Amino acid sequence: MIEKLTPEQTALLPSFRSEWFRWGTCTDRADRSKAEAAILAMRAEIGVTNRPIVLWGRSPLECLLILAIIKSKSWQDMCGKLRDQLGSQLDSQLGSQLKDQLRDQLWDQLRDQLRSQLGSQLGAQLRSQLKDQLRDQLWDQLGDQLRSQLGSQLGDQLGSELGNEWWGQHEAYWISFYTFCREIVGAKYDEVSDRRLNMWLDISQSCCWWWCYENYVVISDRPTVCRMTEQEGRLHCPDGPALAFADGYSLWRWHGVAVPEDVILHPEQIAVSRIDSEGNAEVRRVLMERYGEARYLQDSGAKPIHCDKYGVLYRKEIPDDEPLVMVRVENSTPEPDGSTKTYFLRVNPECRPLLEDGTMGEPQKMTARNAVASVHGLRGEEYAPAIET
């Protein structure tokens, strides 16, 4: 009976997670033979033995266009003519969709079997540790990044045929969970579960999204660009698309927020009027950040609400969002030319200090001193620097 992860196994978690994050965000060209072989094996596993026509698209969007063409009347007419001329078995329809069969027999059943085996084989103590360690570091963290940031954001844009697709490399989060148990912990799965897990593993390491029908399989190549922040795990790129495919289909993201292309490429063209008229609070924050919060504060006509020897406090009301509150301070050490530098520090709208434990302190009176103190995690009465720099 395995009761807990060994120190060596625990030490392998970060590198194992990094490896599977790399697969989930991989931009290498698809391994077409490996992907097709795995999908054919899946079909055979559920008793579908006919060999489908396999079509590749350069992106999930192009795959949807391929599916739309296949379903079109002109395509069906063309297939009918070819069938008459060649006497072949070309199908003018997509044929029955295999999603339900694949889900029932290769997805849900597999996960139920693996959960059961983990429960009975590894025992309650390891189950608890798996929840705390493996699930957090593999399933949850990778799932937030691959499923939410990549899968869901692609899905939000693509529309039709969604729900009929499998996510390929973006399913690496759950595959890594069960693979770690097998390869590192030593869990033994039955022959069927082991074989089926390998099928999903091969697909996740060979292609992006894919659609499976009785007579056709449509598969997307991997992206050519995938940029994510390391700590947040969000799609983000300050100077180009955060996610891009070979056909030009791209997602433009700023710390996970969907923004128009020009916000990334031409921040110098952002105007105060555009910021003020933006109805989406998240996009408005990005516009403000790209414009410069201190610059926006000044250019938008924000008025000072308090002034003392510590600085000048400004407040700008933002519709449907928290107000922008910043304190202007001056560096007391002169520059070589005798001038002094001015800085704007953003503060909590209630001058709440950020405490050492990560929580926010109690509100304070809106004064410049209290604002500056809150930046240092202090209350105004606690802030009395002996030396100013």
N, C-alpha and C positions, 0 to 999 in steps of 0.2 A: 504494500500500500504506500503510495507516494503521499507524504503528508504536507510538504511545503517545497517551494522553489529553493534550490541551493544558491549560495552566494554567486557561484559561477553562472548559473542560469539567469539570476537577477541582473548580473553585470552585462549579459548579452542583450537585454531588452532594448537599450538605446540604439545599438548598431542594427539590430533586427528591424526595429521600427524605421530607421533611416533607409535601410535597404528597400523596404516595402513602400515607403514614401517615394523613393526614387522610381519604383515601378509605376506607382500611381500618377506620377507627374512626368513620366518618361517622354522625351521628344525624339527618340530614335525612330527611324522608319519601321513600320509594322513588319513583324515576322509573319508573312502571309501564309506560308506553308504550315507553320505551327498553329496559327489561328484556325485555318480551315480544317486541319486534321482534328483539332479539339472539338469543333462544332459538329463535324461529321460523327465523331465518337459519341457526342451527346445525343444526336438524333438516333443513332443505332441503339443507344442505351434505353431509349423509350420506345423502340420498335419501329422507327421510321427509317427505312432502308434505301429509299430512292435517293439518287444523287441530285442535289439541287443545282441550279445555276447560281454561281457565286459572283456577286458584283461588288466592287470596291469603290468607295467614295473617298475624297480627300478630307472630308470633315463630316460630322453628324448632319450638318445642314445639307451638304451635297447628297448624303444618303437619303434624306427626306425627299429631295428633288427626284432622285432615282426612283423611289417608291411611287411618287406622284406620276411620273412618266409611265411606269409599268401599269398603273391603274387606269391610265387615260384611254379613251376610246380609240385614238389613232394607234396606240401601241397594240391594243387588242386586235384591231383590224389588220395590222402588219403581221402579227403572230398567226392570225387566221390564214392569210395569204401564204405565208411560209409553210404552214402546216399542209395546206392544199398542194403546194408545189413540191415539197420535199417528202411528204408522207411521214413527217416526224411526229414526235409526241410533245411538241412545243405547247405550253399551256398559255392561254390568253388571260388567265386570271392569276392572282397571287397564290391561290390555293389556300387551304385551311391554315390558320395561324397556330403555331405551336407553343405560344406563350404559356397557356394554361398547363399544358402537359409538362413543359420544361420546369415551370414553377412548382407544380405539384410533386413531380417525381425526382427532379434534380436539384431543387432549391430548398423548398420547405422540408421535404423528407430528409434531405442530407443534414440540414441544420438540426432538426429534431433528433436524428440519430447521433450526431456528434455531441449535442448537449447531454443526451442521455448517457453516452459513454464517458464523457468527462465527469458527470455526476457520480456514476457508479464506480468508476475506475480510480479516480483521483481523490475522492473523499471530500468531506465537508470543509476541512481545513484548507485544502488547496483551492476549492471552489471560492472560498472567501478571499483568498490571496489573489486568485485569478481576477476576481471582480475588482479588487483594489489596484492590482498591478497591470495584468495583461489587458483587461477590458479598458482601463483608463488610458494606457499608453499605446495600445494597438487599435482596438475597436473604436473607442470614443474619440481619441485625438485624431487618428487617421480618418475616421468617419466624418468628423466635423470639417476636415480639410478637403478630403476627396469627394465625399458624398455631397456636402453642403456647398462648398466653395466651387468645386468643379462641376459635379453632376447637376446640382439644382440650378446653378446659374446658367448652365447651358440649356437646361430644360425650360427655364423661364422664357428663353428667347425663341425656342424652336417650335413650340406649338403642336401641330398635328402629328399623329403617329406616336406621340409620347405615351408611355404606358405599355407600348409594345416592344420597347427596346431593352437590351441588356447593356450594362455600363462598362464592360471590359475592364480596362486598367483602373477605372474609378471604383471597382468593387474590391480593390486590394485590401481595404480595411478589415473586412470580415474574414477574408481568405487568410490573411496574415495571422489572425487570432488562432485559428485552428491549426495552421501550419506550424506555429511556434510550439503549440502543445504536442504536436506529433514529432517534430524534428529536434526540439531542444529539451522539452520536458520528458518525452518518451512515451506519450500516450499511444495506445495501440487501437486503431480503428478497424472495424471489420472490413473485409475485402471490398465490398460494394462501396462503402463510404469512402474508403481510401482511394479507390479508382475515380469516383465522382469528384472528390476534392481535387485530384490531380487535373481533371478536365478544366475546372474553374481556374485553377492555378495557371495552366497553360494559356488560357484566353487572357487572363489579367496581365500576363507577361508578354503578350504578342500584339494586342490591338486596342483600339478605343471602343466606341459603342458599336452594337450590332443588332440586326433585326433578323429573325428566323421565321420563315414561312415554309409550307410544305414543298413548294417548287423553287423557291428563291431564298437566298441568304444575302443580305446587304451588310457590308462591314465598313466601318470608318477607319481610316489611317489615324495614327497618333497626331497630336498637335506638333507644330514646329517650334512654338514658343510656349512656355509655361513658367510664369514668374509669380512667386508667392513670398510673402514675408515669413521669415523663419520663426519668429516668436508667435505672431498672431495666426499664422497658417492661412492667410487670406490672399486672394488674388490681388496683386498690386504691381504696378510698374510706373515709374515717374516720367518715362520718356518714350513709351511705345505701348503696344497692346500687351495686356497681361496674359492673354491666351490667344493663340493664333494658329490657323491651319493653313495647309499648302494652297488651298483655293482662295485665300484672302479673307475667309470668315474669321472675325476677331472679336474679342471682348475687351473693352477698355475699363479698367478698374483702379480705384484709388482706395487702398486698404479695404478691399472687398465691396466698395460702393460702386454701382454701375453709373458711369458718367459718359457724356458725349466725347467723341474723339478729340475735339478741339480743346477740351479742358486739360487733357494730358499734353498735347503737342503745342498748344498756343496759349499758355496761361496769361501771357502779356496782353491778350485781347479781351480778357474778362473785365467787365465794367461793373461799377457799383449798382447800376440800375438792373443788371442781370441778376446779381446776387439778391437784391431786394425783391425781385419779382419771381424768384424760383420758389415753387410751391412745395417741393420735396425737401424736408428738413435735412436729410442726410446729404443730398446733393448740394444744398445750400452751404452746409458746413465745409464740404470739399471746395466749392467755389471760393469761399472765404479764406480757406487755408492756402489755396493756390494764389489768390490775390495778395495775401498777407494780412493777418488779423490786425496788426498795428496800423498798417496802411489803410485798411478798410475802416477802422475806427475813426481815423482822422478824416478820410475822404467822404465818409457818410454823414459827417456833421455831428458826431457824438459829442455830448456836452459833459464837462467835468462836474462831478457831484461832491467832491471833497478835495481839499488841498492842505497839506501840512509839510513839515520839513522832510518827511520821508518820501514824498512824491505827490502826484496828482492822480486822483481816481476818476475813471471814466466809465460810463454805462451806456450801452446801446441796446434797446429793446429789439428782439428778433421775433417776428410772427411765428407762432406755433413751435417755439423752441425756447431754450433758456437764454436769458440776456447775455450779451457779450460784455464782460466786466474786466477791465485791465487797469493796471496802475503804471504810470510813467515814472521811472526813476532815472537818476543821473549817476554816472560813475564819478565818485568824488576824487579819483586820481586823474589829474589833467593829462591829456595827450601831449606828445612832444611839442606840438604847435600851440599849446595852451588851451585848446578847446576841450570840452567834456562830451563824452558819448551819452546818448539818451537811449534807454531801453524801455520796452513795454512788456510787462509780465501779465499773463492772463491769470485770473484768480476766480475762485468759486463765487457765484453770484450772491452768496450770503456770507462771504469771507470765512467759510468753514475751513479750518486747517486740515490737511491730510496727515493723520496720525501714523505713528510707526507701525501699528498693526494693520494698516491699510484702510481703516475706517475713517469717516469724516467726523470732525469735532463739532461742537455746538456753534450755531450762528453767532456772528459778531456784528456790532454796529459798523455801518459802511463808512470806514475812514481809510485814508491812505496808509496809516501805520498798521491798522489791523489787516489790510490787504497784503502788505509786504510781509508781515509776520506769518500770515497763513501760507504763503509760498514756502516758508521754512518749517512748516508744520507746527507753528506756535500761535498762541493768542497774543493780542496786541500788548497786554500788560507784561508778557514774558519777553517781548522783543525790545532789547536795548543794547545794540551792538556797541562794544567798547571801541572797536576799530572799524572804520568804514574803508572799503576798498573801491 
